[in-house]
Amino acid sequence: MTTYRIEPSWQQEDVINNIVADDPLAVIYNEGQWRISRVSPLYKLEYKAVKLKQYGTKVRQAIVSSVTTNTPTKYTVKFESQPNLVYNEEDAPGLLITISSTQENTKKTKLAYTAALLSWGVFTVLDNAVHLPYMLERGEQKLGVAVKDTLQTLFDCQVKQYQFTQNQLLHIGLKFLENDTSVNRDPFVFVYKTPQVDLKDKLTIALDIGDMKIIWNGVQQEVGNKSELVNLAYQILQNQIFCMISLDISVLQLCELILPKAEVKSSGIIKMKTPENVNCLFTTLNEVDDANSSKVSDVSH
């Protein structure tokens, strides 16, 4: 992997303390990487305890029939309503799914899989359906397949992992930047795939958080059309990098952005270390999805 470090344009560091109180988002942030998917409305979903238990049983049955292990393993599946895992009072309660596995020979139990479904300000009135458009999951992927297959069967929904375009990736990364409270010299890392080269061979470029904020803040002050902000900021960044190290990044495929307190990959992998970044992710996805819906509407007309 090739790495470039772009030196900063200033001398003074700015340290900001970020104090976070306990909150319902603790189940999400600072918990490592999550895979994020888009979920269509879940029809006939109910939050009654007896129904949640039935859903857990259905998932466990799917695991038993589809997942093979080297040693006999017992799985415990729980569906739990999360009424506080919401953006506002109009949101449907979040839903937490956990799967614990116990090896029968050692009796050791571990948390093997976790998923959280939530709305976060996407209020949609539907007959006999609940809309929880975002699904975060982490843990064993084979268990995730069983969970998603069961959800799609039980609730007549579709679950599809995000594949972010370059523009979406930049949009999310720059919104993370707005919430970042790191020291100005901390790195904002761009990771690229090189066309026609081994996928494992990636190139990284690190700029200072402070320099990135100068670019992003400057663009927002000068440009009135919000739809052009991300592309213009990236063009400025491309020019700056070319002037500094004679590298044209426009021919490279951006696949990952790494900030001190958040990460996002084009494959739909997310890492967030603060509740502010959890909120930032979902509000940004709302913006991105609204923009995409508007484009589809414009084309249809």
C-alpha positions in Angstrom: 0.0 0.0 0.0 1.3 3.4 -1.0 0.8 6.3 1.4 1.2 10.0 1.0 1.0 12.5 3.8 0.2 16.1 2.8 1.7 18.7 5.2 -0.6 21.2 6.8 -1.0 24.9 5.8 -1.0 26.4 9.3 1.1 26.4 12.5 -1.4 26.4 15.3 -3.4 23.5 16.7 -6.9 23.7 17.9 -8.0 21.2 20.6 -11.7 20.9 21.4 -12.9 18.7 24.3 -15.9 16.6 23.4 -17.9 15.4 26.4 -20.6 12.8 25.7 -23.3 11.9 28.1 -25.0 8.5 28.2 -27.7 8.1 25.6 -29.6 5.3 23.7 -27.1 5.5 20.8 -24.5 3.8 23.0 -25.7 0.5 21.5 -24.3 1.8 18.2 -21.3 4.1 18.5 -17.8 3.0 19.5 -18.7 -0.6 18.8 -16.5 -1.2 15.8 -17.6 -1.6 12.2 -21.1 -2.0 11.1 -22.6 -3.1 7.7 -25.4 -0.8 6.8 -28.4 -1.7 4.6 -31.5 0.0 3.2 -34.8 -1.7 4.3 -38.2 -1.3 2.6 -41.3 -1.1 4.8 -41.9 -4.1 7.1 -45.5 -5.3 6.7 -47.3 -6.8 9.7 -44.5 -6.1 12.1 -45.7 -6.0 15.7 -43.9 -4.9 18.9 -45.8 -7.2 21.3 -43.5 -9.3 23.4 -45.2 -12.6 22.2 -44.7 -11.5 18.6 -41.0 -10.5 19.1 -40.4 -13.9 20.6 -42.0 -15.6 17.6 -39.7 -13.6 15.3 -36.7 -14.8 17.3 -37.9 -18.4 17.0 -38.2 -18.0 13.2 -34.7 -16.7 12.9 -33.3 -19.5 15.1 -35.1 -22.1 12.9 -33.5 -20.5 9.8 -30.1 -20.6 11.4 -30.5 -24.3 12.3 -31.5 -25.2 8.8 -28.9 -23.1 6.9 -25.8 -22.6 9.2 -23.2 -25.4 9.6 -20.6 -25.4 12.4 -17.6 -27.6 13.2 -18.9 -28.2 16.8 -22.5 -28.5 18.0 -23.7 -25.0 18.7 -26.9 -23.6 20.3 -28.2 -20.2 19.2 -30.3 -17.8 21.2 -32.1 -15.1 19.2 -33.7 -12.0 20.8 -35.9 -9.3 19.2 -36.2 -6.3 21.4 -38.2 -3.1 21.0 -36.0 0.1 21.4 -38.5 3.0 22.0 -35.6 5.4 22.7 -33.6 4.6 19.6 -35.4 7.3 17.6 -34.7 10.7 16.2 -38.0 12.2 17.3 -41.3 11.2 18.8 -42.9 10.5 15.4 -40.4 7.8 14.6 -41.4 4.1 15.0 -39.5 2.4 17.8 -36.1 0.9 16.8 -35.6 -2.8 16.8 -32.6 -4.6 18.2 -31.7 -8.2 17.2 -29.1 -10.1 19.0 -27.8 -13.7 18.5 -25.8 -15.5 21.1 -24.0 -18.8 20.4 -23.0 -21.4 22.9 -20.7 -24.3 22.0 -22.1 -27.4 23.7 -18.7 -29.0 24.4 -17.3 -26.0 26.2 -20.5 -24.2 27.4 -18.9 -20.9 26.4 -21.4 -18.3 25.2 -20.6 -15.3 23.0 -22.5 -12.5 21.3 -22.2 -13.6 17.7 -24.4 -11.1 15.9 -26.1 -7.8 16.5 -28.5 -5.8 14.3 -30.3 -2.5 14.8 -33.2 -1.3 12.7 -34.3 2.3 13.0 -36.1 5.2 11.3 -34.2 8.4 12.3 -36.6 11.0 11.1 -38.0 9.2 8.1 -41.8 9.4 8.9 -43.9 7.4 6.5 -47.6 6.6 7.0 -48.3 3.1 5.7 -51.3 0.8 6.2 -50.3 -2.3 8.2 -46.6 -1.6 7.9 -43.7 -0.1 9.9 -40.9 1.8 8.1 -37.4 1.2 9.6 -35.3 2.1 6.6 -31.9 1.7 8.1 -30.3 -1.6 9.3 -26.9 -1.8 11.0 -25.4 -5.2 11.6 -22.2 -6.6 12.8 -20.9 -10.1 13.6 -21.0 -13.4 11.7 -22.1 -12.8 8.2 -23.7 -16.3 7.9 -26.0 -15.3 10.7 -26.7 -12.0 9.0 -27.8 -13.8 5.9 -30.3 -15.9 8.0 -31.6 -12.8 9.7 -32.2 -10.8 6.5 -33.7 -13.8 4.7 -36.1 -14.3 7.6 -37.0 -10.6 7.8 -37.7 -10.5 4.0 -40.0 -13.6 4.3 -41.8 -12.5 7.5 -42.4 -8.9 6.6 -42.5 -8.9 2.8 -39.6 -6.4 2.7 -36.3 -6.0 0.9 -33.0 -5.6 2.7 -30.1 -4.4 0.5 -26.6 -3.4 1.7 -25.6 0.1 0.6 -23.0 0.5 -2.1 -22.0 4.1 -1.9 -21.1 6.1 -5.0 -18.1 8.4 -4.9 -20.3 11.4 -4.5 -22.3 9.7 -1.6 -19.0 8.6 0.0 -17.7 12.2 -0.1 -21.0 13.6 1.1 -21.0 11.4 4.2 -17.3 12.0 4.9 -17.6 15.8 4.6 -20.6 15.7 7.0 -18.5 13.7 9.4 -15.9 16.4 9.0 -18.4 19.1 10.2 -18.9 17.2 13.5 -15.2 16.3 14.0 -13.6 17.8 17.1 -10.1 16.3 16.6 -6.9 18.3 16.7 -6.3 20.1 13.4 -3.2 18.0 12.5 -5.1 14.7 12.9 -5.4 13.0 9.5 -8.3 12.8 7.1 -7.4 9.8 5.0 -8.5 9.0 1.5 -8.1 5.4 0.3 -8.1 4.6 -3.4 -8.2 1.5 -5.5 -6.0 1.6 -8.6 -7.6 0.5 -11.8 -6.3 -2.8 -13.3 -4.2 -3.4 -10.2 -4.5 -6.1 -7.5 -7.5 -5.1 -5.3 -5.2 -5.5 -2.2 -2.9 -2.8 -3.5 -4.4 0.5 -2.4 -3.2 4.0 -2.2 -3.8 6.3 0.7 -3.6 10.0 0.9 -3.7 11.8 4.3 -4.5 15.4 4.7 -4.9 17.4 7.9 -8.4 17.7 9.4 -7.8 21.4 9.6 -6.9 21.8 5.9 -10.0 19.8 4.9 -12.1 22.1 7.0 -10.7 25.2 5.3 -11.6 23.7 1.9 -15.1 22.6 2.9 -16.0 25.7 4.9 -14.7 27.9 2.0 -16.9 26.1 -0.5 -20.0 26.4 1.6 -19.5 30.1 2.0 -18.9 30.8 -1.7 -21.4 28.4 -3.4 -25.1 28.9 -3.1 -26.2 25.7 -4.9 -25.9 22.9 -2.3 -26.0 20.1 -4.9 -22.7 21.4 -6.2 -20.8 21.6 -2.9 -19.4 18.1 -2.7 -18.1 18.0 -6.3 -16.6 21.4 -6.1 -14.8 20.7 -2.8 -13.4 17.5 -4.3 -12.2 19.3 -7.5 -10.3 21.8 -5.2 -8.8 18.9 -3.4 -7.8 17.1 -6.6 -6.1 20.3 -7.8 -4.3 20.8 -4.5 -3.0 17.2 -4.4 -1.8 17.5 -8.1 0.1 20.7 -7.3 1.7 19.2 -4.2 2.7 15.7 -5.4 1.9 15.7 -9.1 -0.7 12.9 -8.7 -4.0 12.9 -10.6 -6.5 11.3 -8.2 -9.4 11.8 -10.7 -8.4 8.5 -12.4 -8.5 6.6 -9.1 -11.5 4.9 -7.5 -12.2 6.3 -4.0 -13.2 3.4 -1.8 -12.8 4.6 1.8 -12.6 7.7 4.0 -11.1 7.5 7.5 -11.4 10.3 10.0 -10.3 10.1 13.7 -13.8 9.5 14.9 -15.6 7.9 11.9 -15.0 5.7 8.9 -17.0 4.9 5.8 -16.4 2.5 2.9 -18.0 2.4 -0.5 -19.1 -1.2 0.3 -21.5 0.0 3.0 -19.2 -0.4 6.0 -19.4 2.3 8.7 -17.6 3.0 11.9 -18.7 5.7 14.3 -17.1 6.6 17.6 -19.4 9.3 18.9 -23.2 9.8 19.1 -22.9 12.9 17.1 -21.5 10.9 14.2 -24.4 8.3 14.5 -26.9 11.2 14.1 -24.8 12.7 11.3 -24.8 9.4 9.3 -28.5 9.0 9.3 -29.4 12.6 8.7 -27.0 12.6 5.8 -28.4 9.4 4.4 -31.9 11.0 4.6 -30.5 13.9 2.5 -28.8 11.5 0.0 -31.9 9.4 -0.4 -34.1 12.5 -0.7 -31.8 13.8 -3.4 -31.9 10.5 -5.3 -35.7 10.4 -5.0 -35.9 13.9 -6.5 -33.7 12.9 -9.4 -35.9 9.9 -10.2 -39.0 12.2 -9.9 -37.4 14.7 -12.3 -36.6 12.0 -14.9 -40.1 10.5 -14.7 -41.6 13.9 -15.5 
